[in-house]
Amino acid sequence: GHVLAVTMLAELHRSQRKQEKLCFTNITLVSQRNFILMLQTFPKNQSAIWSSIRLLETQQNGRRRFSLSAATIVNSAPVHVQPYLRLMRLDKPIGTWLLYLPCTWSIALAANPGCFPDLGMLTLFGTGALLMRGAGCTINDMWDKDFDKKVSHTASRPIASGEISRMQALVFLGGQLSLALGVLLCLNYYSIALGAASLSLVITYPLMKRFTYWPQFVLGLTFNWGALLGWSAIKGSCDWSVCLPLYFSGVMWTLVYDTIYAHQDKEDDIKVGVKSTALRFQEQTKPWLSAGVNAEQTLPYYAVLTGIAMHLTNQIYTLDINKPEDCWKKFVSNRNLGLLLFLGIVVGNLWKE
């Protein structure tokens, strides 16, 4: 990070010395945080600066060993495409996983006894999760442009940095929502109406942190909508005795993991004046898990639930809310927790006679 910052600054100076007499002297070490704050003093140049950074990172990644990580794939894309991929957070797939997993649970629970879940439906919902997560991130960044500029780790986001204008983002959002609509139209009429009803949550969630300390609860309502939609896509309508416990336990799960995530940002949240459950709870976060009581499941499912409860309890009580790296580690571990629950549902269903 230090070397990249110094190299970029020197390159910027050479390219703009005919227009602006900027002098960077006695540069020894520039931390990433301070460097990003420095960018905020050059608003007219931010787009070019971030484009140079991404180009240099791409060139450096090309010299590293081959990797199929999401970030490497994004950095390998054409330079003019990369800002759009980063806008939809394609380089950070954990959010897509957390949106997709509740869909897999309900699809697996709705499978006929002794059968695997519908692979075609799992694929369809995976595509929808990727598109809707991207759309949600685009909406979030359009709302939060001014906030993001003030925070070091969000100042590099494509809209905040000027790589993408709000109008370009709006057009891109329209494309994502159009493709997501195509996915939704593959489902039955009940599910189409149910899926369309979630759009109001997708649009309004990013605004919640301005008004309430419970934006993570609203995120839970949004991210776990697939727990309702997956069941109705298979069965034709929701069995509320199964879907509601699954949905609301998923909401509580989201409340836990996103509160953990929010503890990384609490100092910045205070600075820019936004709210979160991390600021509300401080050190008092309690795990909730109660799905599946009426789902007529078998021993493997409940054994996995026990393991998940232990994992979640350990996640909460070993959390160091003052160490961002520990918060991130605990946050991303929820992907494995969700996959474990999906596996438990599938094996439990195969166990049925």
VENRARA-V87320 format. One record per pair of residues at least 12 apart in sequence whose C-alpha atoms are under 7 Angstrom apart, sorted by the first residue. I is the first residue (numbers start at 1). GAP is how many residues later the second one is. D is the distance in whole Angstrom. If there is no record, write none. Layout:
i gap d
I GAP D
I GAP D
//
This chain:
i gap d
1 31 6
2 27 6
2 28 5
2 29 6
2 30 7
5 25 7
5 30 7
6 24 7
8 45 7
33 119 6
36 116 6
36 119 7
37 115 6
46 115 5
46 116 6
47 114 6
47 115 5
47 116 5
50 106 7
50 111 7
55 24 7
58 17 5
58 18 6
70 20 7
70 21 5
70 22 7
71 20 4
71 21 7
74 17 6
83 75 6
83 80 7
87 50 7
87 51 6
87 70 7
87 71 6
88 46 4
88 47 7
88 49 6
88 50 6
89 45 6
94 238 6
94 241 7
96 33 6
96 34 6
96 37 6
97 238 6
98 237 6
99 30 6
99 124 5
99 125 7
100 26 6
100 29 5
101 237 6
101 238 7
102 122 6
102 124 6
102 125 5
103 22 7
103 123 4
103 124 5
103 127 5
104 18 6
104 238 6
105 122 7
105 237 5
105 240 7
106 121 5
106 124 5
106 125 5
107 123 5
107 124 5
107 127 7
108 237 6
108 238 6
109 236 6
110 121 6
110 124 6
110 125 7
113 236 6
113 237 6
113 239 6
113 240 7
114 235 6
114 236 4
114 237 6
114 238 5
114 239 6
115 234 7
115 235 6
116 230 6
116 234 7
124 59 7
128 52 6
128 55 6
131 45 6
131 49 6
132 48 7
135 38 6
135 41 6
135 42 7
136 66 6
138 31 7
138 35 6
139 64 7
140 66 5
141 18 7
142 24 6
145 14 6
145 15 5
146 14 7
147 125 6
148 12 6
151 117 6
187 46 6
188 45 6
188 48 7
190 46 7
190 47 6
191 38 6
191 41 6
191 42 6
194 35 7
195 34 7
198 24 7
201 21 6
202 20 6
205 13 6
205 14 6
209 65 5
209 66 5
209 67 6
210 64 5
210 65 6
212 63 6
213 62 5
213 63 5
213 64 5
213 67 6
214 62 6
214 63 5
215 61 6
216 39 5
216 42 6
216 43 7
216 60 7
216 61 7
217 34 7
217 38 6
220 30 7
220 31 4
220 32 7
220 34 5
220 35 6
221 30 6
224 23 6
224 26 6
224 27 6
227 16 7
227 19 7
227 20 5
228 15 6
228 19 7
241 53 6
242 50 7
242 52 6
242 53 6
245 45 7
245 46 5
245 47 7
246 45 5
246 46 6
249 39 7
249 40 5
249 41 6
249 42 6
252 36 6
253 35 6
253 36 7
256 29 7
256 31 6
257 74 5
259 18 6
259 19 5
260 67 6
260 71 6
261 66 6
261 67 6
261 70 6
262 14 7
262 16 6
263 15 5
263 58 6
263 64 7
264 60 5
264 63 6
266 12 7
266 13 7
287 25 7
287 26 6
289 20 7
297 51 6
297 52 7
298 50 5
298 53 7
298 54 7
299 49 7
300 44 6
300 47 6
300 48 5
301 43 5
301 44 5
301 47 5
304 37 6
304 40 5
305 36 7
308 29 6
315 15 6
//
